[in-house]
């Protein structure tokens, strides 16, 4: 029996793509508004955003673990344990995100100076202001991620999309008010994001209290079991370790970028924003793959899981190709919008074009496909090869290129594409070999 019809897949994927694109657009809008304050402010935001990606990766890993376990219970037609898994996810996420937020608030200066000591003092000062507001928002991001994961596990991606849409409207509106109206600069940008994230988290908490779907949480009172937490963590910990090492590696690479000067930092910040936007749609398809493959595995149908992984990965290639071609064609306009100096604009344009070419051929199999393998509980394999590739290629090769070749910040992106190539080859081989099958544990 086919678990997901074409209509089911469309209803699941479209809101996810819209949600991710909205997040990408608001990221671009944020960067544009902050760029009006100056390249120093934009560089400060870029440094903090690199840290934010590390923290958000941890939250996403925990949410993914809960989503996969919940999806597998739903595929097994065990709604009671699906609800129990959902409550366990929420409680663990709240405790974890609070701990991370408190630590980031307390160690603000120590963290930034330790990671980015080579950056100019003016950039670090701007980064400290923005980091305080980011740290305060971590618990709300954690709550939003966990509740969104539970909605998606049920096949409802529309509700998180609507919440994200409203969050982005609030974020952009308050950004305009705080930056242009009140002249609060980088603090205004951070405060706008904090308020918007609070709203979206509270909205999802309220909506999941209604018994409309197979999962609903009107109270966190339940019998908590260590075995359920272990089931979630068996996926979340390897995935979290993979994401953490990945983002720690990116932070080390960011240190290389800072050594090239403020122009390189600003250009890299612009291209990171554009590249993240290019990755939003294929990442959304990967989120859909978690729900689809998770339910197939819960039902014990591994052949159907494989067919869906291939089908959705091919769709990710099509979408990625369209977006990357557009970014290439619009490279001049993109650099103009960010008020960059001629030197910075030329660096940014060069990297945008290079990224577009490599992303089309490599990104989906490097990052969308392994989300399906993770949903089939093949988390250790993806973790090992992600960590290996990150340190050998993205970090190691970045340092070698920066020392041996005079290509500036472009060398970091060349090393990154080598990382993508390794991942793509390994994950495609893993899928076709069938060694990921028969690993369910619920």
Secondary structure, DSSP 8 states (H G I E B T S, - for coil): --SS-HHHHHHHHHHHHHHHHHHHHHHHHHHHHHHTT-HHHHHHHHHHHHHHHHHHHHHHHHHHHHHHHHHHHHHTT-HHHHHHHHHHHHHHHHHHHHHHHHHHHHTHHHHHHHH-TTS-HHHHHHHHHHHHHHHHHHHHHHHHHHHHHHHHHTT--HHHHHHHHHHHHHHHHHHIIIIIIS--HHHHHHHHHHHHHHHHHHHHHHHTTSTTSS---S---S---HHHHHHHHHHHHHHHHHHHHHHHHHHHHHHHHHTT-HHHHHHHHHHHHHHHHHHHHHHHHHHHHHHHHHHHHHTT-HHHHHHHHHHHHHHHHHHHHHHHHHHHHTHHHHHHHTT--HHHHHHHHHHHHHHHHHHHHHHIIIIIHHHHHHHTT-HHHHHHHHHHHIIIIIIIIHHHHHHH---TTHHHHHHHHHHHHHHHHHHHHHHHHTTT-S----
